[in-house]
Amino acid sequence: MVKETKKSTLNEVVTREYTIHLHKHLHGCTFKKRAPKAIKVVREFAKKTMGTSDVRLDPSLNKEVWSKGVKNVQHRIRVRLSRKRNDDDGAKEKLYTYVTPVPTTSFKGLQTEVVEE
Protein backbone atom coordinates (compact mmCIF):
# COMPACT_ATOMS: atom_id res chain seq x y z
CA MET A 1 0.00 0.00 0.00
CA VAL A 2 1.39 3.37 -1.03
CA LYS A 3 1.01 6.33 1.29
CA GLU A 4 0.05 9.53 -0.42
CA THR A 5 1.35 12.73 1.10
CA LYS A 6 -0.76 15.84 1.07
CA LYS A 7 0.76 18.83 -0.64
CA SER A 8 1.16 21.73 1.75
CA THR A 9 -0.19 25.14 0.80
CA LEU A 10 2.35 26.90 3.00
CA ASN A 11 5.03 27.56 0.42
CA GLU A 12 2.73 28.17 -2.52
CA VAL A 13 2.13 31.84 -3.29
CA VAL A 14 -0.25 31.78 -6.24
CA THR A 15 -2.90 33.92 -7.95
CA ARG A 16 -5.95 32.52 -9.74
CA GLU A 17 -9.09 33.94 -11.35
CA TYR A 18 -12.45 32.31 -10.61
CA THR A 19 -16.08 32.92 -11.52
CA ILE A 20 -18.41 32.61 -8.53
CA HIS A 21 -22.05 31.80 -9.26
CA LEU A 22 -23.76 33.92 -6.60
CA HIS A 23 -27.30 33.30 -7.83
CA LYS A 24 -27.41 29.68 -6.67
CA HIS A 25 -26.21 30.66 -3.19
CA LEU A 26 -28.68 33.55 -2.84
CA HIS A 27 -31.76 31.71 -4.12
CA GLY A 28 -34.51 31.95 -1.51
CA CYS A 29 -32.59 34.47 0.58
CA THR A 30 -34.46 37.42 2.11
CA PHE A 31 -34.12 40.52 -0.07
CA LYS A 32 -32.59 42.71 2.63
CA LYS A 33 -29.92 40.08 3.34
CA ARG A 34 -28.77 39.31 -0.21
CA ALA A 35 -25.71 41.59 -0.52
CA PRO A 36 -24.35 40.76 2.96
CA LYS A 37 -24.84 37.05 2.22
CA ALA A 38 -23.04 37.46 -1.14
CA ILE A 39 -20.03 38.89 0.69
CA LYS A 40 -20.08 35.91 3.07
CA VAL A 41 -20.32 33.50 0.10
CA VAL A 42 -17.27 35.10 -1.56
CA ARG A 43 -15.33 34.88 1.72
CA GLU A 44 -16.30 31.22 2.20
CA PHE A 45 -15.40 30.37 -1.42
CA ALA A 46 -11.95 31.95 -1.02
CA LYS A 47 -11.37 30.11 2.24
CA LYS A 48 -12.31 26.76 0.70
CA THR A 49 -10.41 27.06 -2.59
CA MET A 50 -7.19 28.65 -1.31
CA GLY A 51 -6.98 26.74 1.97
CA THR A 52 -6.39 29.76 4.23
CA SER A 53 -8.60 30.86 7.09
CA ASP A 54 -7.46 34.49 6.81
CA VAL A 55 -9.39 36.05 3.88
CA ARG A 56 -9.18 39.77 3.10
CA LEU A 57 -11.58 41.46 0.69
CA ASP A 58 -10.67 44.49 -1.41
CA PRO A 59 -12.98 47.49 -0.88
CA SER A 60 -13.64 47.60 -4.64
CA LEU A 61 -15.08 44.07 -4.40
CA ASN A 62 -17.50 45.32 -1.76
CA LYS A 63 -18.50 48.22 -4.04
CA GLU A 64 -18.96 45.77 -6.95
CA VAL A 65 -21.31 43.51 -4.97
CA TRP A 66 -23.30 46.43 -3.52
CA SER A 67 -23.39 48.42 -6.81
CA LYS A 68 -27.00 47.46 -7.63
CA GLY A 69 -28.26 47.73 -4.05
CA VAL A 70 -28.95 45.30 -1.25
CA LYS A 71 -31.43 43.08 -3.07
CA ASN A 72 -30.40 43.19 -6.75
CA VAL A 73 -27.07 41.35 -6.53
CA GLN A 74 -25.60 40.23 -9.85
CA HIS A 75 -25.83 36.53 -10.75
CA ARG A 76 -22.10 35.96 -11.23
CA ILE A 77 -18.88 37.71 -10.24
CA ARG A 78 -15.34 37.21 -11.52
CA VAL A 79 -12.71 37.41 -8.77
CA ARG A 80 -8.94 37.16 -8.51
CA LEU A 81 -7.77 35.18 -5.47
CA SER A 82 -4.16 35.83 -4.40
CA ARG A 83 -2.56 33.66 -1.74
CA LYS A 84 0.11 35.86 -0.16
CA ARG A 85 2.67 35.50 2.61
CA ASN A 86 1.81 37.16 5.92
CA ASP A 87 4.66 39.43 7.03
CA ASP A 88 3.31 40.26 10.50
CA ASP A 89 5.38 38.90 13.37
CA GLY A 90 2.49 37.90 15.63
CA ALA A 91 0.30 36.43 12.89
CA LYS A 92 -1.45 33.12 13.54
CA GLU A 93 -1.53 32.21 9.86
CA LYS A 94 1.52 32.17 7.60
CA LEU A 95 -0.57 32.88 4.49
CA TYR A 96 -3.64 34.96 3.70
CA THR A 97 -5.93 35.28 0.69
CA TYR A 98 -6.62 38.65 -0.93
CA VAL A 99 -9.76 38.86 -3.08
CA THR A 100 -10.19 41.49 -5.81
CA PRO A 101 -12.85 41.82 -8.54
CA VAL A 102 -12.02 41.37 -12.22
CA PRO A 103 -14.07 43.46 -14.68
CA THR A 104 -15.69 41.34 -17.41
CA THR A 105 -18.25 42.03 -20.09
CA SER A 106 -19.44 38.43 -20.47
CA PHE A 107 -19.03 35.24 -18.45
CA LYS A 108 -19.40 32.93 -21.47
CA GLY A 109 -16.59 30.40 -21.83
CA LEU A 110 -14.50 31.64 -18.91
CA GLN A 111 -12.38 29.08 -17.09
CA THR A 112 -10.29 29.16 -13.94
CA GLU A 113 -6.96 30.76 -14.85
CA VAL A 114 -3.62 30.91 -13.07
CA VAL A 115 -2.30 34.48 -13.24
CA GLU A 116 1.45 35.06 -13.41
CA GLU A 117 2.52 38.14 -11.46
N, C-alpha and C positions, 0 to 999 in steps of 0.2 A: 504494500500500500504506500503510495506516494503522498507525502505531506505537502500541501500547497501553502505557501506563505502569502499573507496579505501584503499588498503594496502600501506603504505608508504615504500619507499625503503631506507629511511634515516638510520634506525637502522639495516639493513640487510647487513652484510659483508659476501659475498658468492663468491665461485669460481666454474665456470662451464666450460666444454669443448664442443665446437661446431665445426661443419664442415661447412665452407663457400664455396658455389658453385660460384667460381669466373667467370667461363666460361660464365654463362648466363648474368652476368653484363658487361662483356667485349666484348660481341658479337657485331660486327659492329663498334668497337672502332678503331680509327687510330692506326697503329702499334707503332708509337713513343710515344703514350700516354697510352699504356696498363698498364705498371707497376705503373706509378703514379696514374692512375685511380683505380688499384687494392688496393693500399694503402688507397685511399679515401673510397672505398667500405668497407674495413675492419673497418675503423674508424666509418663509418656511421652505420654498422651492430652492433658494440659494443655500440654505443650511443643509438640505438633503443632497443636492447635487455636488457641492464643493466639499462637504465633509467638515465644515468648521461651524462651531457654535456661535462665534462672534461674526455677525453680519451687519454691515454698515450700508445705509442707503444714501445715495446722492440726493441733495435737495431738488435737483431738476427731475428726478424720477418721481418724487412726491408731487411736483407741479404737473407732470405728465398724467399721472393717475387722476388727480383732482381737477384736471383742465375742463372737463365737461360737467362738473358738479358732483355732489355726493351720490346721486342715484344713477346717473348715466355714464357708468364706467365703460370704457372701450372693451371689446370682446377679446382682443389679443394685445400683447405688448412685447416688443423686442428688447431684450436687456443684455448687457455685457457684464459678465461675472468675472471679477479679477481676484484670484487668491493671492494675497500679499503677505509678506513677513511683518510681524509685529515688532516694532523697535523699542517699545516701552520696557523698562526694566522690571516693573512689578506686574507684568501682564500674565494672566492665567493661561491664555492661549498663545501658541507660537505663531499662528497664522490667523488672518481674518479675511473675510470676503467683502469686496466693495462692489456695489451694484449701481450701474449707470444705465440710463435709457439709450437706445439706438434709434435714430429717426429712420422710418421706412415709409414708403408710399404704399406698398402692397406686401402681404404676407405669403403670397403664392410661391410655392417652390422653395421656401427658405429652409435650410438645414442648420443643424448645430455646427458652428465653425470655431476652430481654434485660431485665436488672433495672436500674431507675432508682434511683440512690442519692441 
